[in-house]
Amino acid sequence: MSNFFNLLKTFIKTTELTSAEKKRSKHFYTIMGTAVVLLIMIPAGALVGIITYALTLGVMTYGGATQGAEVILHIISILSVVFGINVIINIFYFSNDIENLIPLPLKPREIVSAKFAYSLLSENIMEFILILGACVGFMSAKGFSLTGVITSIIGILTVPIIPLAYCGIIAVIFMYFTHSVKNRDFLNKITGIGTAVLIVGALVALVSISGFNPDAIVTSLASADNGFLNVMNFIFPHIPLMMDSISSESVYQLLLYLLANVIFVAVFLFLASKMYIKGVSDINTTKSKRSKSIASQAVEKSTQKGVFASYLKKEFLILFRTPPFFMDCIAINLLWPVFMAVIMILQGSTNFLSGTLTPYLAGDQKSITVITVAAVVISALVTAINSIASSAISREGKHFQFMRYIPVTLRVQLNAKALTSIIISGSVMVLYVIAFNIYCAILADSFNPFVFIVIPLIHILLSLICVVFVTYLGIFLDTINPKLVWDDEINALRGNYNTVINAAIIIAITAAICAISLVLLWIFGVEPVIINLGLVIVMCVLAVFAQRLCLSKGVKNLEQTES
């Protein structure tokens, strides 16, 4: 047991900021961390709580009890499995500490259990917040009790265990039987494709409950023959046990819940004790030749072009040829329209957008303004979430000194990194606008040149300005304290808090823009044309400010950075 705690403590220590990072960050992470909690975590938890509260009240009117909270917790568990598999494989099999741990006199279950606990603590902080929101929402509708509160506290800390155990079981079995597949790039591609398929499949299953019709969803959940809920209760049996314990104040159900967690962890540890060493022993702990030399290949293939074009090509090659960067920075941009398309197709002609767009298609100025504000918000958020800009410096990793010593100024390099993000994110936003207008054309009874030509051009212009603003802001944030020490490319992204901080700042700014615009429109009756013009001016000012900040203060930050 002492080995377990020593290993866990060591793993946690390795994820702390290095002395150089602590020196650079000063109070940065304290301030920005507070912003992340206030602008992302608490609102997300509150939103989950509100949805759970509404669903619980709804199912209670039809004689149900815990079904609303159960479906929310099942969705959280599904997402935990979907996004946890790749993380578990990398932590268990491809982290740099493997070659040092295996020769030590440690039992396989000690190594695996410590890594499992480390993964639970480090990768599920947001999940803890969401589960807290679901429990508070349920008890607000059902009623608070001492047993319910105690069970909720236990559940907040333990609900992610079984989803993570599933990830561990899948990982050890997969790595045990695929002896010839030890290339990290190939595994990242497989898990990335599998993640996308699972997300779309889960979305289809969820929407198929009742096409996202609120009344139909509540009625379906309250019934005893809800297929989605029955299947999920079988896969994640701890969810109904925990909710029954909270609802009925049953200590017996709580004990069964804890027993279910123990059984799943025991199965995982048993399989790991038999399969882990054999699975990990065949792995070449160094990166595959291709992934190891991606940066050098990019440089070699770019030397025959101009300086700026060469650096730009290097950035594109790294993003497109490194599977984790491709999946998390580029492919993610294509998932949002897929989600929307699946929802609208399954909902049919009664989908949530059809009624909203009727006045827009008729040329109603207020509706056009609302859609324009939505375009600004979506453009900013999508650019922030894809992390192309906010990980621009962190992606350099141990090659950071390369930026300093090549005969290219840091301003030119930052502009090349910015243009990479602008081209990718901007192209995606143009595709979004085109897809939206094609959908509008399908719904429209007649062709309105103003709606189908002028407004889309305005949306494209605003979207590109938003992309420029968010890009330079993200790069600037990454110059303050880049994550230069990482085991693999996945940790370069998921261990980089600058992406979350950038998203938090953008959420605050877009929320303010959205609130001010709608207040001026609906309460003070300001002309929509003035609001739209104001949006263009404000975003231009923000874009210019972010660019100048990045190219002045950002350059100074890089000059003072120690790799």
Secondary structure, 3 states (H helix, E strand, C coil): CHHHHHHHHHHHHHCCCCHHHHHHHCCHHHHHHHHHHHHHHHHHHHHHHHHHHHHHHHHHHCCCCCHHHHHHHHHHHHHHHHHHHHHHHHHHHHCCCHHHHCCCCCCHHHHHHHHHHHHHHHHCHHHHHHHHHHHHHHHHHHCCCHHHHHHHHHHHHHCCHHHHHHHHHHHHHHHHHCCCCCCHHHHHHHHHHHHHHHHHHHHHHHHCCCCCCHHHHHHHHHCCCCHHHHHHHHHCCHHHHHHHHHHHCCHHHHHHHHHHHHHHHHHHHHHHHHHHHHHHHCCCCCCCHHHHCHHHHHHHHHCCCCHHHHHHHHHHHHHHHCHHHHHHHHHHHHHHHHHHHHHHHHHHHHCCCHHHHHHHHCCCHHHHHHHHHHHHHHHHHHHHHCCCCCCCCHHHHHHHHHHHHCCCCHHHHHHHHHHHHHHHHHHHHHHHHHHHHHHHHHHCCCCCHHHHHHHHHHHHHHHHHHHHHHHHHHHHHHHHCCCCCCCCHHHHHHCCHHHHHHHHHHHHHHHHHHHHHHHHHHCCCCCHHHHHHHHHHHHHHHHHHHHHHHHHHHHHHHHHCCC
